[in-house]
Amino acid sequence: MSKENQGAMRSAITISLVPEARGGPFVFWDDLGAGIERAARLGFDAVEIFPPNPEFIDHSKAADLVAQAGLAVAAVGTGAGWVVHRWSLVADSPSERQHAIDFVKHMIDAAATLRAPAIIGSMQGRSLPELGRDGTRGRLRDSLEILDTHASQHGGQLLYEPLNRYETDLCNTLDIGLRLIDGLISTRLLADWFHMNIEEADLSAAIRRAGTAIGHVHFADSNRSAVGMGHQNPEPLIQALRDVGYSGYLSAEVFPLPDSETAAQTTIASFRRWLP
């Protein structure tokens, strides 16, 4: 039986299938079936998948694998568009920008077959000297509008993720993210605790301001390790999420330290501690 409709906050763990992302903050790697099996064995509700391309979802029989394990898919990442191809939604080249938009459109469609949203994180890019930050944000908003329309018309969803200053200068806080997605129909915010720990003056207050615009949470400690391995106190963040009525996933996009199994075990133990 699928665990995707339980009402309360649910647990998820990340699986990366992108060789070029090796060393990044994902718990399980390379083998989708093995990652799903390990997630189910440890008691997670869902997996968050980072595929190399949209076609992977179908070719890997991802829907069958998660269904057989009794799991759901929390979200699907689009980061391979940047890591593998260096495509950006704000690229100066119109053809490169179109490649980026098309890649995300296809990922939205692939994710929709899994009843999951697609994440826009690294593909948002950085500000361009010739446009400046405000001008580049305007271009990013244009791309988001195109993608939001596509998602709305094709039964998909988007998650837009503010990142820390070392990864982008376009959107570093939930407040800026709120302005960027204002008025969009099928796009919500991804609140990543690691990025927030760097950028937000008050993480709980930021969550409360964002409110129901939050559609997904990355459950990470201050050092981007599993929750419980850093100095973040999850209690006020969990309470803030409860206060705004959040009932989505807390997904561990964290480093596999000291190894994947320990990171996964620590994550599920922390989830059960703070959401008994």
C-alpha positions as CSV (number, residue, x, y, z in Angstrom):
1,M,0.0,0.0,0.0
2,S,1.3,3.4,-1.0
3,K,2.3,5.8,1.8
4,E,1.7,9.0,-0.2
5,N,-1.6,10.1,1.5
6,Q,-1.2,10.1,5.2
7,G,-2.1,13.7,6.1
8,A,0.9,14.4,8.5
9,M,4.4,15.2,7.6
10,R,6.2,12.3,5.9
11,S,9.8,11.1,5.5
12,A,11.8,10.9,2.3
13,I,15.4,10.1,1.3
14,T,17.4,11.1,-1.8
15,I,18.7,8.8,-4.6
16,S,21.0,10.3,-7.2
17,L,21.5,8.6,-10.5
18,V,23.7,11.3,-12.0
19,P,27.4,10.3,-12.1
20,E,28.5,13.9,-12.7
21,A,26.9,14.8,-9.3
22,R,29.2,12.4,-7.5
23,G,30.2,14.0,-4.1
24,G,26.9,16.0,-3.9
25,P,24.4,15.9,-1.0
26,F,22.5,12.8,-1.9
27,V,22.2,9.7,0.4
28,F,21.9,6.8,-2.0
29,W,23.6,6.5,-5.3
30,D,23.7,4.8,-8.7
31,D,21.2,2.0,-8.3
32,L,17.5,3.1,-8.1
33,G,16.1,-0.3,-7.2
34,A,18.7,-0.8,-4.4
35,G,18.0,2.7,-3.0
36,I,14.3,2.2,-3.0
37,E,14.7,-1.2,-1.3
38,R,17.0,0.4,1.4
39,A,14.5,3.3,1.9
40,A,11.6,0.9,2.4
41,R,13.6,-1.4,4.8
42,L,14.5,1.6,7.0
43,G,10.9,2.8,7.1
44,F,10.9,5.9,4.9
45,D,7.6,7.0,3.3
46,A,9.1,8.1,0.0
47,V,12.2,8.7,-2.1
48,E,13.3,11.8,-3.9
49,I,14.9,10.9,-7.2
50,F,17.6,12.8,-9.2
51,P,17.7,11.2,-12.7
52,P,20.2,12.0,-15.5
53,N,17.3,12.8,-17.9
54,P,13.5,12.6,-18.1
55,E,13.6,9.3,-20.1
56,F,15.3,7.6,-17.2
57,I,12.0,7.6,-15.2
58,D,10.3,5.4,-17.8
59,H,13.3,3.3,-18.8
60,S,14.1,2.4,-15.1
61,K,10.5,1.4,-14.5
62,A,10.6,3.8,-11.5
63,A,6.8,3.8,-11.0
64,D,6.8,0.0,-10.7
65,L,9.8,-0.1,-8.3
66,V,8.3,2.4,-5.9
67,A,4.9,0.8,-6.0
68,Q,6.3,-2.7,-5.3
69,A,8.2,-1.2,-2.3
70,G,5.0,0.5,-1.0
71,L,6.7,3.9,-1.3
72,A,5.8,7.2,-3.0
73,V,8.0,9.6,-4.9
74,A,8.4,12.9,-3.0
75,A,10.0,14.9,-5.8
76,V,12.1,14.6,-8.9
77,G,15.2,16.8,-9.3
78,T,16.2,18.7,-12.5
79,G,19.8,19.4,-11.5
80,A,21.3,17.2,-14.2
81,G,20.3,19.9,-16.7
82,W,23.0,22.0,-15.1
83,V,25.5,19.5,-13.8
84,V,25.6,17.5,-17.1
85,H,24.7,20.1,-19.8
86,R,25.3,23.4,-18.1
87,W,21.9,24.6,-19.1
88,S,20.4,27.5,-17.2
89,L,16.9,29.1,-17.2
90,V,18.6,32.6,-17.4
91,A,21.3,31.8,-20.0
92,D,22.3,34.6,-22.3
93,S,22.0,32.4,-25.4
94,P,18.3,32.0,-26.4
95,S,19.0,28.5,-27.7
96,E,20.7,27.4,-24.5
97,R,17.8,28.9,-22.5
98,Q,15.3,27.0,-24.6
99,H,17.3,23.8,-24.1
100,A,16.9,24.4,-20.3
101,I,13.2,25.2,-20.5
102,D,12.6,22.1,-22.7
103,F,14.6,19.9,-20.3
104,V,12.5,21.0,-17.3
105,K,9.3,20.7,-19.2
106,H,10.1,17.1,-20.0
107,M,11.1,16.5,-16.4
108,I,7.8,17.9,-15.2
109,D,6.0,15.5,-17.5
110,A,8.2,12.6,-16.3
111,A,7.6,13.5,-12.6
112,A,3.9,13.8,-13.2
113,T,3.8,10.1,-14.2
114,L,5.1,9.4,-10.6
115,R,2.6,11.9,-9.1
116,A,5.5,14.0,-8.0
117,P,6.7,17.6,-8.5
118,A,9.8,18.6,-10.3
119,I,12.4,20.7,-8.5
120,I,14.1,23.8,-9.9
121,G,17.3,24.5,-8.0
122,S,20.7,24.7,-9.7
123,M,19.1,25.3,-13.1
124,Q,18.0,28.8,-12.0
125,G,21.6,30.0,-12.7
126,R,23.3,33.2,-11.5
127,S,22.9,36.9,-12.5
128,L,24.4,38.0,-15.8
129,P,26.7,41.0,-15.9
130,E,24.9,42.5,-18.8
131,L,21.5,42.2,-17.1
132,G,22.4,42.7,-13.5
133,R,20.7,40.8,-10.7
134,D,17.2,42.4,-11.1
135,G,17.3,42.0,-14.8
136,T,18.3,38.4,-14.5
137,R,15.6,37.7,-11.9
138,G,13.2,39.1,-14.5
139,R,14.4,36.6,-17.0
140,L,14.2,33.8,-14.4
141,R,10.6,34.9,-13.7
142,D,9.8,34.7,-17.4
143,S,11.1,31.1,-17.6
144,L,9.2,30.2,-14.4
145,E,6.0,31.5,-16.0
146,I,6.5,29.3,-19.1
147,L,7.2,26.3,-16.9
148,D,4.3,27.0,-14.5
149,T,1.9,27.2,-17.5
150,H,3.3,23.9,-18.8
151,A,2.8,22.3,-15.5
152,S,-0.7,23.6,-15.1
153,Q,-1.7,22.3,-18.5
154,H,-0.1,18.9,-18.2
155,G,-1.0,17.9,-14.6
156,G,2.4,18.6,-13.2
157,Q,3.8,20.6,-10.3
158,L,7.0,22.7,-9.8
159,L,9.0,23.3,-6.7
160,Y,11.3,26.4,-6.7
161,E,14.2,26.3,-4.3
162,P,16.0,29.3,-2.9
163,L,19.7,28.5,-2.6
164,N,22.6,29.9,-0.5
165,R,24.8,32.7,-1.8
166,Y,27.6,30.4,-2.8
167,E,25.3,28.7,-5.3
168,T,23.3,31.6,-6.7
169,D,22.8,35.3,-6.2
170,L,19.3,35.4,-7.6
171,C,17.2,34.0,-4.7
172,N,18.7,33.2,-1.3
173,T,15.7,33.5,1.0
174,L,12.1,32.3,1.1
175,D,10.9,35.9,1.0
176,I,12.6,36.5,-2.3
177,G,11.3,33.1,-3.5
178,L,7.8,34.2,-2.6
179,R,8.1,37.3,-4.8
180,L,9.5,35.2,-7.7
181,I,6.6,32.8,-7.7
182,D,3.9,35.2,-6.8
183,G,0.8,34.6,-9.0
184,L,2.0,31.3,-10.4
185,I,-0.5,28.5,-10.3
186,S,1.4,25.2,-10.0
187,T,4.7,26.4,-8.4
188,R,5.5,26.3,-4.7
189,L,8.6,26.8,-2.6
190,L,11.1,24.3,-1.5
191,A,12.4,25.2,2.0
192,D,15.9,23.7,2.4
193,W,17.1,23.9,6.0
194,F,20.8,23.9,5.0
195,H,20.4,26.9,2.7
196,M,18.1,28.6,5.2
197,N,20.7,28.1,8.0
198,I,23.1,30.2,5.9
199,E,20.7,32.9,4.7
200,E,17.7,33.3,7.0
201,A,18.0,35.5,10.1
202,D,15.2,33.5,11.7
203,L,14.3,30.2,10.1
204,S,11.0,29.6,11.9
205,A,9.8,33.1,11.1
206,A,10.7,32.6,7.4
207,I,8.7,29.4,7.4
208,R,5.7,31.2,8.9
209,R,5.9,34.1,6.4
210,A,6.1,31.6,3.5
211,G,3.1,29.7,5.0
212,T,1.2,27.6,2.5
213,A,3.5,28.5,-0.3
214,I,5.9,25.8,1.0
215,G,5.4,22.6,-1.0
216,H,8.5,20.6,0.1
217,V,11.2,20.6,2.7
218,H,14.8,19.4,2.6
219,F,15.5,17.9,6.0
220,A,19.1,18.8,6.5
221,D,21.3,19.8,9.4
222,S,23.5,22.9,9.6
223,N,26.5,21.2,8.0
224,R,24.4,19.5,5.3
225,S,24.7,16.2,7.0
226,A,21.8,14.2,8.3
227,V,19.6,15.9,10.9
228,G,21.2,15.1,14.3
229,M,24.8,15.4,13.0
230,G,25.0,19.2,13.2
231,H,23.9,22.0,15.5
232,Q,20.4,22.7,14.1
233,N,17.5,22.4,16.5
234,P,14.7,20.9,14.5
235,E,12.0,21.5,17.2
236,P,11.1,25.2,16.3
237,L,11.2,24.5,12.6
238,I,8.9,21.5,13.0
239,Q,6.5,23.6,15.1
240,A,6.6,26.4,12.5
241,L,5.7,23.9,9.7
242,R,2.8,22.6,11.9
243,D,1.7,26.2,12.5
244,V,1.3,26.8,8.7
245,G,-0.4,23.5,8.2
246,Y,2.4,21.8,6.2
247,S,1.7,18.1,5.5
248,G,4.3,17.4,2.9
249,Y,7.7,15.6,2.9
250,L,10.8,16.1,5.0
251,S,13.3,14.9,2.5
252,A,17.0,14.2,3.4
253,E,19.1,15.9,0.7
254,V,22.3,15.5,2.7
255,F,25.8,14.1,2.3
256,P,26.2,10.4,2.8
257,L,28.4,10.8,5.8
258,P,30.1,8.9,7.2
259,D,28.4,6.5,4.7
260,S,25.0,6.2,3.1
261,E,23.6,3.7,5.5
262,T,24.5,5.7,8.6
263,A,23.1,8.9,7.1
264,A,19.9,7.2,6.3
265,Q,19.6,5.6,9.7
266,T,20.3,8.9,11.4
267,T,17.8,10.7,9.3
268,I,14.9,8.3,10.0
269,A,15.8,8.2,13.7
270,S,15.7,12.0,13.8
271,F,12.4,12.1,11.9
272,R,10.9,9.7,14.4
273,R,12.3,11.6,17.4
274,W,10.9,15.0,16.3
275,L,7.7,13.6,14.7
276,P,6.8,10.7,16.9
